[in-house]
Amino acid sequence: MSEERKLCNPGAIGLGGFAMTTFVLQIHNLGWVELGPVLWIGVFYGGLAQLIAGYHEFKLGNNFGFSAFTSYGAFWMALCAFLIFGHNPDWVAANPTLKFSANGLGWFLVAWTIYTAIMFIASMKHHTVMALLFLTLLLGFIGLDFKELAGSQAIGTLAAWDLIVCAGIAWYLMAHIICADVGIHLPVGKPWT
């Protein structure tokens, strides 16, 4: 007789990586910390750890978790690479065939806004906390789009505060997963649709 092996929920690590990286980036956007911590947390925890969580969601057959964690993990790695190489004058000068436009980051964020809108629609079938997570993320991306493409610093500040709330919701969902494993059930609410 073989004993059934319990699998861990990769959502705990995926949500933790998303929450921490989102939080630290917004602290940077508010001017409270330099960019260095954002880049390193973004590459390893927001990026790599989320990618790993996404691939484990794939093994579990969770298409939503697979798409979310793998995509946002890749988002953090791409954003960090853009910030390291796209804004480094020495690197750009050494690679003259690459051109970086002033609004490149804005259009990068618009593409992620579209992806997030799709994920928000799907999140409404899960539960209230998941829908709130993707709603605040969508609103945050829209705010960052306006900040980057229209130069609106005021909207950028509102987006930073919104995304701090989003990070808090992600940490709550992480806590929900971890606590459920020891018999503590934090409420998440009903699906919106």
C-alpha positions in Angstrom: 0.0 0.0 0.0 1.3 3.4 -0.9 0.7 6.3 1.3 -0.7 9.4 -0.4 1.8 12.2 -0.3 0.5 15.7 0.7 1.5 18.5 -1.7 2.1 22.0 -0.6 0.1 24.9 -2.0 2.5 26.9 -4.2 0.1 29.9 -3.9 1.7 30.8 -0.6 5.1 31.4 -2.1 3.7 33.0 -5.3 1.5 35.4 -3.3 4.4 36.2 -0.9 6.7 37.0 -3.8 4.1 39.2 -5.5 3.2 41.0 -2.2 6.7 41.8 -1.1 8.0 43.0 -4.5 4.9 45.1 -5.1 5.2 46.6 -1.6 8.9 47.5 -2.0 8.4 48.9 -5.5 5.7 51.2 -4.2 7.8 52.3 -1.2 10.4 53.2 -3.9 7.8 55.0 -6.0 6.9 57.1 -3.0 10.6 58.0 -2.6 11.3 56.2 0.6 13.9 53.7 -0.6 16.4 53.5 -3.4 15.9 51.2 -6.4 18.4 48.5 -5.4 16.1 46.5 -3.0 13.4 46.5 -5.6 15.6 45.0 -8.3 17.0 42.2 -6.1 13.7 41.3 -4.5 12.1 41.6 -8.0 14.5 39.2 -9.7 14.6 36.5 -7.0 11.4 36.6 -5.0 8.9 38.4 -7.2 10.4 36.8 -10.3 12.1 33.5 -9.7 10.0 32.3 -6.8 6.7 33.2 -8.6 7.9 31.4 -11.7 8.6 28.3 -9.6 5.2 28.6 -7.9 3.5 29.0 -11.3 5.1 25.8 -12.6 3.9 23.9 -9.5 0.4 25.3 -10.1 0.7 23.8 -13.6 1.5 20.4 -12.0 -1.7 20.7 -9.9 -3.8 21.6 -12.9 -4.6 25.1 -11.7 -4.6 27.1 -15.0 -5.4 30.4 -13.2 -2.6 30.1 -10.7 -0.2 28.8 -13.4 -1.0 31.8 -15.6 -0.9 34.4 -12.8 2.3 33.3 -11.0 4.3 32.5 -14.2 3.2 35.7 -15.9 3.8 38.0 -13.0 7.0 36.3 -12.2 8.2 37.0 -15.7 6.8 40.6 -15.4 9.1 41.2 -12.4 12.1 39.8 -14.1 11.4 41.8 -17.3 10.8 45.0 -15.4 14.0 44.6 -13.4 16.0 43.9 -16.6 14.4 47.0 -18.2 15.3 49.1 -15.2 18.9 47.8 -15.1 19.7 47.9 -18.8 17.2 50.3 -20.3 18.2 53.1 -17.9 21.9 52.5 -17.8 23.6 55.0 -20.2 26.8 53.0 -20.4 25.0 49.8 -21.4 22.8 51.7 -23.9 25.9 53.4 -25.4 27.7 50.0 -25.7 24.6 48.6 -27.6 23.7 51.3 -30.2 21.4 48.9 -32.1 19.0 49.0 -29.2 16.8 52.1 -28.9 14.9 53.0 -25.7 12.0 55.4 -26.1 10.9 57.8 -23.4 7.5 56.2 -23.2 8.7 52.6 -23.5 8.0 51.8 -19.8 4.5 53.2 -20.2 3.6 50.9 -23.1 5.2 48.0 -21.3 2.8 48.7 -18.4 -0.2 49.1 -20.7 0.4 45.6 -22.0 0.3 44.3 -18.4 -2.8 46.3 -17.7 -4.6 44.4 -20.5 -3.4 41.1 -19.1 -4.5 42.1 -15.6 -8.0 43.1 -16.9 -8.4 39.5 -18.2 -7.2 38.0 -14.9 -9.6 40.3 -13.0 -12.5 39.0 -14.9 -11.5 35.4 -14.1 -10.7 36.3 -10.4 -14.4 37.2 -9.8 -15.3 33.5 -10.1 -12.9 32.7 -7.2 -13.8 34.7 -4.1 -14.0 38.3 -2.8 -10.4 38.6 -1.7 -9.1 37.3 -5.0 -11.3 39.7 -6.9 -10.2 42.6 -4.7 -6.5 41.6 -5.3 -6.9 41.8 -9.0 -9.2 44.9 -8.9 -6.6 46.9 -6.9 -3.8 45.6 -9.2 -5.8 46.7 -12.3 -6.4 50.1 -10.8 -2.7 50.4 -9.9 -1.6 49.5 -13.4 -4.0 52.1 -14.9 -2.6 54.7 -12.5 1.0 53.8 -13.5 0.0 54.0 -17.2 -1.1 57.5 -16.6 2.0 58.3 -14.6 4.3 57.1 -17.3 2.5 58.1 -20.5 0.9 61.4 -19.3 3.5 62.4 -16.7 0.9 62.6 -13.9 2.8 62.3 -10.7 -0.3 62.8 -8.6 -2.0 59.8 -10.2 1.3 57.9 -9.8 1.2 58.6 -6.0 -2.4 57.4 -5.8 -1.4 54.3 -7.8 1.5 53.6 -5.3 -1.0 53.7 -2.4 -3.5 51.6 -4.2 -0.7 49.0 -4.9 0.4 49.0 -1.3 -3.2 48.0 -0.5 -2.9 45.3 -3.3 0.3 44.0 -1.6 -1.6 43.8 1.7 -4.4 41.8 0.1 -1.8 39.4 -1.4 -0.2 38.9 2.0 -3.6 38.3 3.5 -4.2 35.5 0.9 -0.8 34.1 1.6 -1.7 34.0 5.3 -5.1 32.4 4.4 -3.2 29.5 2.7 -0.6 29.1 5.4 -3.1 29.3 8.3 -5.6 26.9 6.6 -2.8 24.3 6.7 -2.8 24.4 10.5 -6.6 24.6 10.9 -7.1 28.4 11.1 -9.6 29.6 8.4 -9.4 33.2 7.5 -12.5 34.4 5.6 -12.2 35.2 1.9 -15.8 35.8 0.9 -18.0 34.5 -1.9 -17.3 34.8 -5.6 -18.6 38.0 -7.3 -20.1 36.1 -10.2 
